[in-house]
């Protein structure tokens, strides 16, 4: 069996496992995303081993270098998973307009800032003054608590049919700002780990690039789309507007990654730009099959990266559960402070919606371990915290939305969308 065939077989196993898990969890009235994450843990290299390890053919293709073959498999998985989450946030962006985000801009800003400051400060205090860890270790754990995996929450909100709700708009707006703030925090702690000092000019440059990129795409891009539209009727190729939308999605995702932001932020902004297009509804329908195909790969592959044995490691679980509880509470408290004055259910939805650390927490943990900033035991703690916060959020959101009607569009929204329908 050739190396390409082996990888195709892995993708087949991942996709089938995702769909079977989603079917099962729908039947027991639980979020499908939980089933996909657990399916990844089950079929991954730390359990059944159905995916995640190179076969003999792939090892031979790398001249017997098993480590290089493993890196190749990991790279393919990472690319497919990244495509899945990029498509997810692009699709969510198609259902979100800049005007909707601006309506909750003040709330989203407060949620983002407090949702970063409170977890970082309390996480640092737990690791440093309380548990006596080094300042660098405490700083990295605080940075891991800052992270938010908006892909998890976005998927759940869309599955629940509430992506247009006010709480969802606050979460999405806060997530963009949260990513910028988290990137700044990570740049600072990485500088402390490598050089022992932080160059403020470098941090300021990174922050300025991120802010300018986000503002330019969000305001200039959407403004140009509203004013000029796509005007691609003259192109001869089939599906020209959709092809341009996909190119923008990939291009902005790559550009966001180049300046240090998460690629999903670029994809989300691309979706918001095309949400203003006259062909908006057509684009959404064309993107739906790609969404259904690629998005499950992200969650199954993320689950496959988790070593379940960490959950039963002696001496680890107590600290891991403590950090997990702190991770949940600090997001709920911090983001809740940004929602002061709102009904308790709205406060809880936003706080819990910002709580999953997911793959972002895994990335921060891996960076800290590779830089020698945290030892193996703290790496394991952050991994457990990341997966537990991810698993706990979807059922909590479903419970909070139980009995609530799906968000209906306002008459103003309906009139506006009627004005953007394609010409017949």
C-alpha positions in Angstrom: 0.0 0.0 0.0 1.4 3.4 -1.0 2.0 6.1 1.5 -0.8 8.3 -0.1 -3.2 5.4 0.1 -2.4 4.9 3.8 -3.1 8.6 4.5 -6.4 8.4 2.5 -7.4 5.4 4.6 -6.7 7.4 7.8 -8.9 10.2 6.5 -11.6 7.7 5.7 -11.5 6.3 9.3 -11.5 9.8 10.7 -14.5 10.9 8.7 -16.6 7.7 9.3 -15.8 7.9 13.1 -16.9 11.5 13.1 -20.2 10.8 11.5 -21.0 7.7 13.6 -20.1 9.6 16.8 -22.3 12.6 15.7 -25.2 10.3 15.0 -24.9 8.6 18.3 -24.7 11.9 20.3 -27.6 13.4 18.4 -29.7 10.4 19.4 -28.8 10.8 23.1 -29.4 14.6 22.8 -25.8 15.7 23.3 -23.7 18.1 21.2 -22.2 16.2 18.2 -18.9 18.0 18.7 -18.4 16.0 22.0 -18.9 12.8 20.2 -16.3 13.8 17.6 -13.7 14.8 20.2 -14.2 11.5 22.1 -14.1 9.5 18.8 -10.7 11.1 18.2 -9.5 10.0 21.6 -10.8 6.5 21.0 -9.3 5.9 17.5 -6.1 7.9 18.1 -2.6 6.6 18.8 -3.0 6.6 22.6 -6.0 4.2 22.5 -7.0 1.9 19.5 -4.2 3.3 17.3 -6.3 3.3 14.2 -4.9 6.6 13.1 -1.9 8.8 13.9 1.0 6.5 13.2 2.9 6.0 9.9 2.7 2.6 8.3 5.7 0.7 6.9 5.3 2.1 3.4 5.4 5.7 4.7 8.5 4.9 6.8 10.2 3.4 3.7 9.4 6.5 1.8 11.4 8.5 4.3 14.3 6.0 4.0 13.6 4.3 7.2 13.4 7.4 9.3 10.4 6.7 11.5 10.6 10.2 13.2 10.5 12.0 9.9 7.5 9.8 8.8 5.7 10.6 12.0 6.3 14.3 11.4 4.9 14.0 7.9 1.7 12.3 9.3 1.4 15.0 11.9 1.8 17.7 9.2 -0.9 16.2 7.0 -3.3 15.9 10.0 -2.6 19.4 11.1 -3.3 20.8 7.6 -6.6 18.9 7.3 -7.6 20.0 10.8 -6.6 23.6 10.1 -8.7 23.6 6.9 -11.6 22.3 8.9 -11.6 25.0 11.5 -10.8 27.7 8.9 -14.0 26.6 7.0 -15.9 26.6 10.2 -15.0 30.2 11.1 -15.5 31.3 7.5 -19.0 29.9 7.5 -19.7 31.5 10.9 -18.4 34.8 9.4 -20.9 34.4 6.5 -23.7 34.4 9.1 -22.3 37.5 10.9 -22.2 41.1 9.8 -19.8 43.8 11.1 -22.8 45.9 12.0 -24.0 43.1 14.3 -20.6 43.0 16.0 -20.5 46.8 16.4 -23.8 46.8 18.2 -22.2 44.8 21.0 -18.7 46.3 20.6 -18.5 47.8 24.0 -19.7 44.6 25.7 -17.4 42.5 23.5 -14.4 44.7 24.4 -15.0 44.4 28.1 -15.6 40.7 27.9 -12.3 40.2 26.0 -10.1 42.4 28.3 -11.5 41.0 31.5 -11.6 37.5 30.1 -7.8 37.8 29.6 -6.8 39.7 32.7 -8.7 37.7 35.3 -7.5 34.2 34.2 -3.9 35.4 33.8 -3.7 37.0 37.2 -5.4 34.3 39.2 -3.6 31.5 37.2 -0.3 33.2 38.0 -1.2 33.6 41.7 -2.2 29.9 41.9 1.0 28.6 40.4 3.4 31.2 42.0 2.4 32.4 45.5 0.1 29.5 46.3 1.9 26.4 44.9 5.4 27.9 44.9 6.2 27.3 41.3 8.8 29.5 39.5 7.8 32.9 38.1 8.3 31.6 34.5 6.2 28.5 35.1 3.4 30.5 36.7 3.5 33.0 33.8 3.2 30.2 31.2 0.3 28.6 33.0 -1.4 32.0 33.3 -0.9 32.4 29.5 -2.5 29.0 28.9 -5.6 30.1 30.9 -5.9 33.2 28.8 -6.4 31.1 25.6 -9.9 30.6 24.1 -10.8 28.1 21.4 -13.6 29.9 19.6 -14.0 27.1 17.1 -15.5 24.9 19.8 -18.1 27.5 20.8 -18.8 28.6 17.3 -19.6 25.0 16.3 -22.0 24.5 19.3 -23.8 27.8 18.8 -24.3 27.1 15.1 -25.6 23.5 15.9 -28.0 25.0 18.3 -29.3 27.5 15.7 -28.4 30.6 17.9 -25.4 32.0 16.0 -27.4 35.2 15.4 -28.2 35.8 19.0 -26.8 38.8 20.9 -24.7 36.5 23.2 -23.1 34.8 20.1 -22.2 38.2 18.6 -20.6 39.2 21.9 -18.6 35.9 22.0 -17.4 36.2 18.4 -16.5 39.9 18.8 -14.7 39.2 22.0 -12.9 36.2 20.5 -11.2 38.4 17.9 -10.0 40.8 20.5 -9.1 37.9 22.8 -6.9 36.4 20.1 -5.0 39.7 19.7 -4.5 40.1 23.5 -3.5 36.4 23.9 -1.0 36.8 21.1 0.6 39.8 23.0 0.7 37.8 26.2 2.2 34.8 24.5 4.8 37.0 22.8 5.8 38.5 26.2 6.1 35.1 28.0 8.0 33.6 25.1 10.4 36.5 25.3 10.9 35.9 29.0 11.5 32.2 28.4 14.1 32.7 25.6 15.9 35.9 26.4 14.9 36.7 29.9 13.7 40.1 28.8 10.9 41.5 26.7 11.5 44.0 23.9 8.5 46.4 24.1 9.1 47.6 20.5 8.6 44.0 19.2 5.4 43.5 21.2 4.1 46.9 20.1 4.8 46.0 16.5 3.0 42.7 16.7 0.0 44.3 18.4 -0.1 47.1 15.8 0.0 44.7 12.9 -2.8 42.6 14.4 -5.0 45.6 15.1 -4.5 47.2 11.6 -5.1 43.9 9.9 -8.3 43.3 11.8 -9.6 46.8 11.4 -8.7 47.1 7.7 -10.4 43.8 6.7 -13.5 44.4 9.0 -14.2 48.0 8.0 -12.5 48.6 4.6 -13.2 45.2 3.2 -16.9 45.1 4.2 -17.4 48.7 3.2 -16.0 48.0 -0.3 -18.2 44.9 -0.6 -21.4 46.8 0.4 -20.6 49.6 -2.1 -19.3 47.7 -5.1 -20.4 44.1 -4.6 -18.6 41.3 -6.4 -19.5 42.2 -10.0 -18.2 38.8 -11.2 -21.0 38.2 -13.6 -18.6 38.7 -16.5 -16.3 35.8 -15.5 -16.8 32.7 -17.6 -15.9 30.1 -14.9 -18.6 28.3 -13.0 -19.2 29.6 -9.5 -17.0 32.7 -9.8 -18.3 34.4 -6.6 -17.7 31.3 -4.5 -14.3 30.8 -6.0 -13.3 34.3 -5.1 -14.8 33.9 -1.6 -12.7 30.7 -1.0 -9.6 32.5 -2.3 -10.2 35.3 0.2 -10.8 32.8 3.0 -7.5 31.0 2.4 -5.6 34.2 1.7 -6.7 36.1 4.8 -6.3 33.0 6.9 -2.7 32.7 5.7 -2.1 36.4 6.1 -3.4 36.3 9.7 -1.0 33.5 10.5 1.9 35.4 9.0 1.3 38.3 11.4 0.9 36.1 14.4 -2.9 35.9 14.7 -4.8 32.6 14.5 -5.6 31.7 10.9 -9.3 31.3 11.9 -9.5 35.1 12.6 -8.6 35.8 9.0 -11.1 33.2 7.8 -13.8 34.7 10.1 -13.1 38.2 8.8 -13.3 36.9 5.2 -16.7 35.5 6.0 -17.9 38.8 7.4 -16.7 40.6 4.3 -18.7 38.2 2.0 -21.7 38.4 4.4 -22.2 41.9 2.8 -22.3 40.5 -0.8 -25.4 40.4 -2.9 -24.6 36.7 -3.4 -24.5 36.1 0.3 -27.2 33.4 0.4 -25.9 31.6 -2.6 -22.4 31.6 -1.1 -23.7 30.2 2.2 -25.5 27.3 0.4 -22.4 26.5 -1.7 -20.2 26.5 1.4 -22.4 24.2 3.4 -21.2 20.9 1.8 -17.6 21.9 2.3 -18.5 22.7 5.9 -20.1 19.3 6.5 -17.1 17.5 5.0 -14.1 19.3 6.5 -15.2 20.6 9.9 -15.5 17.2 11.6 -11.9 16.5 10.8 -10.8 19.3 13.1 -12.6 17.9 16.1 -11.6 14.3 15.6 -8.0 15.1 15.0 -7.9 17.4 18.0 -9.3 14.6 20.2 -6.7 12.2 18.8 -3.9 14.3 20.2 -5.1 13.7 23.8 -3.4 11.0 25.8 -6.2 9.6 28.0 -3.6 8.1 30.4 -2.9 11.6 31.7 -6.3 11.5 33.4 -5.3 8.6 35.6 -1.7 9.6 36.3 -1.0 9.5 40.0 -0.4 12.8 41.7 -1.6 14.7 38.6 -5.3 14.6 38.6 -5.8 16.7 41.7 -3.7 19.6 40.4 -5.2 19.2 36.9 -8.8 19.4 38.3 -7.9 22.4 40.4 -6.5 24.2 37.4 -9.5 23.2 35.3 -11.9 24.6 37.8 -9.9 27.8 38.0 -9.9 28.0 34.2 -13.7 27.7 34.1 -14.3 30.1 36.9 -11.9 32.8 35.8 -13.5 33.0 32.4 -17.0 33.0 33.8 -16.0 35.7 36.4 -13.9 37.8 34.1 -16.3 37.7 31.1 -19.2 38.0 33.5 -17.8 41.2 34.8 -17.8 42.5 31.3 -21.5 41.6 31.1 -22.6 43.4 34.3 -26.2 44.5 34.1 -27.2 41.7 31.7 -29.6 38.8 32.7 -27.8 36.0 34.5 -28.4 33.5 31.6 -26.7 35.9 29.1 -23.8 36.3 31.5 -23.4 32.5 31.9 -23.6 31.9 28.2 -20.9 34.4 27.4 -18.7 33.3 30.2 -19.0 29.6 29.4 -18.8 30.3 25.7 -15.4 31.8 26.2 -14.1 29.0 28.5 -12.9 26.2 26.1 -9.2 26.2 25.7 -9.1 23.3 23.1 -6.3 23.2 20.7 -5.1 26.7 21.7 -4.3 25.5 25.2 -2.4 22.5 23.7 -0.4 24.9 21.5 0.6 27.1 24.5 1.5 24.0 26.5 3.7 22.6 23.7 5.4 26.0 23.3 6.2 26.2 27.0 7.6 22.6 27.0 9.7 23.2 23.9 11.2 26.4 25.4 11.9 24.7 28.7 9.6 27.1 30.5 7.5 24.4 32.1 8.3 20.9 33.2 6.5 17.8 31.9 4.1 17.6 34.9 2.8 21.2 34.2 2.6 20.4 30.5 0.3 17.4 31.4 -1.8 19.6 33.7 -2.4 22.2 30.9 -3.3 19.4 28.4 -5.8 17.9 30.9 -7.2 21.4 31.6 -7.6 22.1 27.8 -9.5 19.0 27.1 -11.8 19.1 30.2 -12.8 22.8 29.5 -13.5 21.8 25.9 -15.6 18.8 26.9 -17.6 20.7 29.5 -18.7 23.7 27.5 -21.0 22.2 24.8 -23.4 20.4 27.2 -23.4 23.5 29.4 -24.3 25.7 26.5 -27.0 23.3 25.4 -28.5 23.3 28.9 -28.5 27.1 29.1 -30.3 27.3 25.8 -32.7 24.5 26.6 -36.3 25.7 26.1 -35.2 28.9 24.4 -36.6 29.6 21.0 -34.1 29.8 18.1 -33.1 33.4 17.5 -35.4 35.0 15.0 -34.3 37.8 12.7 -35.7 41.2 13.4 -37.9 43.0 10.9 -35.0 45.3 10.1 -32.7 42.4 9.5 -35.3 40.7 7.2 -35.8 43.9 5.3 -32.0 44.3 4.9 -31.5 40.8 3.8 -34.4 41.1 1.3 -32.5 44.0 -0.2 -29.4 41.8 -0.6 -31.2 38.9 -2.3 -29.7 37.9 -5.7 -31.5 39.3 -8.7 -33.9 36.8 -10.2 
